[in-house]
């Protein structure tokens, strides 16, 4: 059966022919889909399995502070390192990374310096004393959350694939 280009008219036609339960089911599905779309807005990309929760729980700032504590780094390098650490499961968009770097710098957690001060090139970020304190706070705060994420994934995997 071909559905016309105007599905609303098609659904109304089906309803007029007495197929009301189908129309109600379609309408209910559409409402549920819209509610789900609204709820999931701002929670990370679909390919970023736990993206939204991770962002809300300050994992990205923790990762950035961790990486710049090891050695000064620039934005794209940090993006690459986070993707390498997570084997590509978590991807960071530059539109997420650079505002985060500016925010951390404004709060005094990191310090940025141009690779070549006489012209705008790569900006290397290093951790400050305030950033080290924030890093320790985030590590302590997020440890239990990350442990619960591990347990949850393990429980899902055990349920689906068995535990042995």
N, C-alpha and C positions, 0 to 999 in steps of 0.2 A: 504494500500500500504506500503510495507516495504522499508525503506530508507537504502541504502547500508552503510557499515561502512565508506566509503569515501564519505561524503556528497558533496564535491566539484565536484567529478566525476558525482554524481547523478544530481547536479544542471546543469552541463554542458550538460548532456544527455537530460534533460528537455528542455534546451535552443535549442539544436539541433533539437528537435521535434517541435519547433515553439511556445513554451510557454514562450516567451521572457518577457512579463509583470510580470510573477511570479518570474522569475529569477531576474529581476530588483528590484522587491519589496523585495525579500530576501536579495539581496546585499545592498539595501538601509537600511534595518533594521539592518543588520550586521554592517554597517558603523555607524549608529546612536548609536547602543549599544556600540561600541568601543569608540566613542567620549564621551558618557556618563560615561563609565568606567574610561576614562582618566581624565575627569573633576571631578569625585567624589573621586579620589585617594587622601588620606590624609585628608578627611573630617570627620573622625569618623566612627564608625561602623554603620551598617544599623540599629541595634537595638537601637542605640544612636540617637534618632530622630533629635536632633539639635546639635549633637556632634561636628561636624566640626566648625560650626559657634561659638559655645560656647568656644571651644578651642582658636579659633582665637581672640575672644573678651576678653580674659583674665579672664574668669569666674573661671577656675580651680585655678589660683593663688589667686584670690579673696576668693574662698572657703577655700583654705588651710590657708591663712592668717587669715581669720575669725575663723577657728577652732583652730589654734594654739594660737590665742590671748585669747581664752577662757581657754585653758589649754594645757600644752605640750602634744604632741602626736607623735606616730611613724607612718611610712608609711602605713602599713596595716590597722591600726586603722582609718587613714584619709580616705582610700578607703572605708571602711565599713560605716563611718559616711556620706560620700557624697552619697553613695547608699541609706542609710536610709533616708536622707533628701529628696532625689528625689524619694523615694519609688521604687527604682530599675530602674527608667527610664533612668538615667545616670549611666553608669558603668565606672569605671576608671581602666584601666589596670596597673599593676605594672610597665610595661615598659613606661608608661606615668607618673606615680606618682613619681618614684624615680629620673628620670632625672630632673623633675620639682623641687623636693626638693633640689637636688644638685645645680641647677641653683639659686634658691632663697637663698640658703646658700652662694653661691659664691658672690652674689650681696649684701650680708649683711642684707637681709630681715628677715631671720630666723637664729637661732643658733642651731646646733645639738650637742647632748651629748650622749655618750654611756650609756646605763642603768648600765652596769658594765664596768667601764673604763679599767680594766685589761684584758678584752677579748671582742671580737666583739659580741655584742648581739643586742638588739633593740636600735635604735638610736632615741631618743626623740628630737623633734624640738619645740622651743619656738620662739615667735616673738621678734624682736629687735625694737629699736626706729625707725630705717629706715623702717622696715616692717610695723610699725603702720602708718607711713606717707604714704607709698605705699598703704596700706589697705584703708585709707581714700580717696586717689586719685582714686583708682579703684572703690570704692563704688559710688563716685560722678559721675565718667565717665560711669559706667555700668548701673546705675539706669534707665536712659531713654531706653537703649537697652533692659533690662529685661522687662520694662513696654510694649515696642512694641511687645516683644515675647508673653506676656500675651494677648494683644489685638489681635494679629494675630491668636492665637489658639482659642480665643473666637469667632472671626469672622468666622473662619472655622467651628467651632462647631455650631454656629447659622445658618450658611448657610446650613449645612447638616441636622441638627436635629431640626431646627426652634428655635426661641428665646423665646419660652414660654412653 
